[in-house]
Amino acid sequence: MGLREASCYVRRLEALLTNSVKVRIPATGNAIFRGVEAERDGVRPRPLRMSSSQGVYRMVMQETSYGSMNYNVLASILKATNAIQYGAGVEVGVLYGDTSFHLLNEIPTLNLYSVDPYLPYDEPDRTAQHMAKYEADARRKLSQFGARSIMMKCTSVEAAPAITDESLDFVFIDAQHTYEACKEDIETWFPKVRPGGFITGHDYRWDGVNRAVTEFAEKMNYSGLFTPQSSDLWLFRKN
């Protein structure tokens, strides 16, 4: 997604994330997240309603082809909104290093903390052997960025105290996808993001992530945004 295409997308994004737009809480008490569509030829697609397998957390969205990879869309949003003011961001859950690489490559003013303990966990291809290979791949990819790339081999909770509160332009959460882990990551890193910065992450359609993000929106009375399934990002702009 180029910046020209992103600009239309971001105008809608900004409208959803201003303080004047609040999370809509229906009678069931569940937050409604809105997808964003860049209008093409003045025609808007029909909304697609989805729910998790438990049928509890409802979403209202509009699918578009912003890009097939989450890091393409994320980099475009950050650039088009001039989000990089302090020159610092965090990715929680680095794995192969592709997202960190793309962000550093696309945003020359960015210094990025890439946080991952590279410990095995209960998801496909996350054995100790797999994680050792992923770490080596990530270090190789990110080494070319020198001091702009800071790899932190530790857990999310262990890394956070090293970062000053309200010092980050954004945090991108893409680690373990359980409700407990995602909730902990959001609550841990929210204080680290500056006012006006982004709290964002991947895999909104995973039930655990969906629940954690939705509960956070309700608690903070925040407007949320998520992107089409091809990128599957969720994000808030911090007040």
C-alpha positions in Angstrom: 0.0 0.0 0.0 1.5 3.3 -1.1 1.2 6.5 0.8 -1.3 8.0 -1.7 -3.6 5.1 -1.0 -2.9 5.3 2.7 -3.9 9.0 2.9 -7.6 8.2 2.2 -7.4 5.3 4.6 -5.8 7.5 7.3 -8.4 10.3 7.0 -10.9 7.7 8.1 -8.6 6.3 10.7 -8.1 9.8 12.2 -11.8 10.4 12.3 -12.3 7.2 14.2 -9.5 7.8 16.7 -10.2 11.4 17.7 -11.4 12.1 21.2 -14.8 13.0 19.8 -15.4 9.4 18.7 -16.2 7.1 21.6 -16.5 3.4 21.7 -20.1 2.4 21.1 -21.3 0.1 23.9 -24.5 -1.8 22.9 -26.9 -3.2 25.5 -24.8 -6.4 25.8 -21.9 -4.3 27.0 -19.5 -5.4 24.2 -17.4 -2.8 22.4 -18.0 -2.3 18.7 -14.9 -2.0 16.6 -15.2 -0.4 13.2 -13.2 -1.3 10.1 -12.1 1.4 7.7 -12.6 1.4 4.0 -10.8 3.6 1.5 -13.6 4.5 -0.9 -13.1 3.5 -4.5 -15.1 5.3 -7.2 -17.5 6.5 -4.5 -18.7 3.0 -3.8 -18.5 1.6 -0.3 -18.8 -2.2 0.3 -21.4 -3.7 2.4 -20.4 -4.2 6.0 -19.4 -7.7 7.0 -20.4 -8.8 10.5 -18.4 -11.4 12.3 -18.2 -12.9 15.7 -15.8 -15.1 17.6 -16.5 -18.8 18.0 -18.1 -18.1 21.4 -20.4 -15.6 19.7 -19.6 -13.0 22.4 -17.4 -10.3 20.7 -19.0 -8.8 17.7 -17.1 -6.8 15.0 -18.3 -4.5 12.3 -15.8 -4.3 9.4 -15.4 -3.7 5.7 -12.9 -5.8 3.9 -10.4 -4.3 1.5 -7.1 -5.1 -0.1 -4.7 -2.8 1.8 -1.9 -5.4 1.6 -1.2 -9.0 2.3 1.2 -8.5 5.2 0.7 -6.8 8.5 4.0 -4.9 8.3 3.2 -3.2 5.0 0.0 -1.8 6.4 1.6 -0.9 9.8 4.4 1.0 8.2 2.0 2.9 5.9 -0.2 3.9 8.8 2.8 5.1 10.9 4.2 7.2 8.0 0.9 8.6 6.8 -0.1 9.8 10.3 3.4 11.2 11.0 3.4 9.0 14.1 7.2 9.0 14.5 7.8 12.0 16.7 10.1 10.7 19.3 11.8 8.3 17.0 11.2 5.2 19.2 8.9 2.2 19.0 8.6 -1.4 20.3 7.7 -4.6 18.7 6.7 -7.3 21.2 7.0 -10.7 19.6 9.7 -10.6 16.9 10.0 -14.1 15.7 11.7 -14.1 12.2 12.3 -10.3 12.4 10.3 -9.5 9.3 8.1 -6.8 10.8 11.0 -5.2 12.6 13.1 -5.3 9.4 10.3 -3.7 7.4 9.7 -0.9 9.9 13.3 0.0 10.2 13.8 -0.1 6.4 10.8 2.0 5.7 11.2 4.6 8.5 14.8 5.9 8.6 14.1 8.0 11.7 12.9 5.0 13.8 14.8 3.4 16.6 13.1 0.1 17.3 13.2 -2.2 20.4 12.5 -5.7 19.3 11.4 -7.8 22.3 11.3 -11.6 22.3 12.5 -14.2 24.8 12.6 -16.8 22.1 11.2 -19.4 24.4 9.1 -22.3 23.2 5.3 -22.0 23.7 2.2 -23.9 22.7 1.5 -22.8 19.2 2.5 -24.4 15.9 6.3 -24.3 15.0 7.2 -22.8 18.4 9.5 -25.5 19.7 12.9 -24.7 21.2 14.5 -25.7 17.9 12.2 -23.5 15.9 12.8 -20.5 18.2 16.5 -20.8 18.0 16.4 -20.7 14.2 14.0 -17.7 14.3 16.3 -15.8 16.6 19.3 -16.4 14.4 17.3 -15.2 11.3 16.1 -12.1 13.1 19.5 -11.1 14.3 21.0 -11.5 10.8 18.2 -9.4 9.3 18.4 -6.6 11.8 22.1 -6.4 12.2 22.4 -4.1 9.2 20.5 -1.3 11.0 23.2 -0.9 13.6 22.3 1.1 16.7 18.8 1.8 15.4 17.9 -1.9 16.1 17.9 -2.9 19.8 17.1 -6.6 20.3 15.9 -7.4 23.8 16.0 -11.2 24.5 13.6 -11.2 27.4 9.9 -11.4 28.1 7.6 -8.4 27.5 7.2 -7.8 31.3 11.0 -8.0 31.8 11.7 -5.6 29.0 9.2 -2.9 29.9 10.9 -1.4 33.0 13.9 -0.5 30.8 11.7 1.9 28.8 10.7 5.3 30.2 7.0 5.9 30.4 5.4 8.0 27.6 8.7 7.7 25.5 7.4 5.6 22.6 5.6 6.6 19.4 4.0 3.2 19.2 4.0 -0.4 20.5 3.2 -3.3 18.2 2.1 -6.4 20.0 2.4 -9.7 18.2 3.5 -12.3 20.8 1.5 -15.1 22.4 -2.2 -15.0 21.4 -3.9 -16.2 24.6 -6.2 -13.8 26.3 -4.0 -13.7 29.4 -0.8 -13.0 27.5 -2.3 -10.3 25.2 -4.0 -8.6 28.2 -0.7 -8.5 30.1 1.1 -7.1 27.1 -1.4 -4.3 26.5 -1.5 -3.3 30.2 2.3 -3.5 30.4 3.1 -1.3 27.4 0.3 1.2 27.4 2.1 3.5 29.9 5.2 3.5 27.7 3.4 5.1 24.7 3.3 8.9 24.5 -0.1 10.7 24.3 -1.0 10.7 20.6 1.0 7.5 20.0 -0.4 4.2 18.9 -1.1 1.0 20.8 -1.4 -1.6 18.1 -1.0 -5.3 17.4 -1.7 -8.3 15.1 -4.2 -11.1 14.9 -7.3 -9.4 16.1 -9.4 -12.3 14.9 -7.8 -14.7 17.4 -10.4 -15.2 20.2 -7.9 -14.5 23.0 -6.6 -11.3 21.3 -10.1 -10.1 20.4 -11.2 -10.5 24.0 -8.2 -8.7 25.5 -8.4 -5.8 23.1 -12.2 -5.4 23.4 -12.0 -5.4 27.2 -9.3 -2.8 27.1 -11.4 -0.6 24.9 -14.3 -0.8 27.2 -12.2 -0.1 30.3 -10.5 2.9 28.7 -13.6 4.1 26.7 -11.4 4.2 23.6 -12.3 4.0 20.0 -10.7 1.1 18.3 -9.9 0.3 14.7 -9.0 -3.0 13.0 -8.0 -3.7 9.4 -9.1 -6.4 7.0 -8.2 -10.0 7.5 -5.3 -9.8 5.1 -3.4 -7.7 7.6 -5.6 -8.2 10.7 -4.2 -5.3 12.8 -5.9 -3.6 15.7 -5.0 -0.2 17.1 -5.9 2.7 19.3 -4.5 6.2 19.5 -3.6 7.1 23.1 -5.4 10.1 24.5 
